Amino acid sequence: MKLNALLFVLFITFTVMTNTAVAQDPPATTAPITIFELVTIPLEELDADPVAYDGTVAYRKISITGTLSELNSNRGKITQDSYSLVIDTTEESLFAGFTVGDGIKLTGVFYHKQIGDDLFIPDYVLHYPIVVLDDIAISEVLQDQESFNGKKISIVGNLSSIEESMGRYVLYVSDLETNDELKIMFYGVSDLKPGTITKVSGLYNGGILHSEDMGKYNPPLSLKTLIPGFSGLTALAVFGILTILFKRGTRNG
């Protein structure tokens, strides 16, 4: 009976350890504002009072939403209800993977022109409604950048470098398996150091992950992390041994 009890305890311990996760450390960084999504102005309101939002007079960033109705190399057009606005598409990488008919959200600066069409110059381009994808491998992003462009994603990797530049951080995070590196812009405060396993969340746009949330990451606790080389096959082998010992103990008992 003592052997049966011991084997039962070992079995329960083994099961718990292979399925237990530890809580994440508190985020090591903070970002003060939502840079991708500022106050959203309807196109009807821009048409009715363009001077109020004119970036030429008072530089300010706003967001607009609508349907991408035209997309060319230098100019495009966004439409909402019966109103349209010309948009600058010179920065083609911001629009990679977008097609006419897509719902879209732009954050940038609106310029009212006395002669000619008003113009919106975007800093960030998002699919709309906004798409959020969690736990995406860095290698997957780099292999199919158009599919992730304009979407919010989260990635985990090794922080290989970090430098502060003009009020923001420029950093690179590498894939834990392939070592592929992803460029990241972070607009906040960070105390992370190179070599830290880091989780980053933000908008992937124009080949860069613009992040507002970044912190140290601890992977789930398992026998693989406690015992180097531990795998699923090893787990099956251990489970088989425990089963045999349990049966023998039952017969002997």
SULJOFEN-V977458 format. One record per helix or strand. SS is the DSSP state (@ for helix, = for strand). FROM is the first residue (numbers start at 1). TO is the last residue. If there is no record, write none. Layout:
ss | from | to
SS | FROM | TO
SS | FROM | TO
This chain:
ss | from | to
@ | 2 | 17
= | 29 | 30
= | 40 | 40
@ | 43 | 48
@ | 50 | 53
= | 62 | 71
= | 75 | 80
= | 83 | 88
@ | 92 | 95
= | 103 | 111
= | 119 | 127
= | 132 | 133
@ | 138 | 143
@ | 145 | 148
= | 151 | 165
= | 168 | 174
= | 181 | 186
= | 189 | 190
= | 197 | 205
= | 208 | 216
@ | 223 | 226
@ | 232 | 252
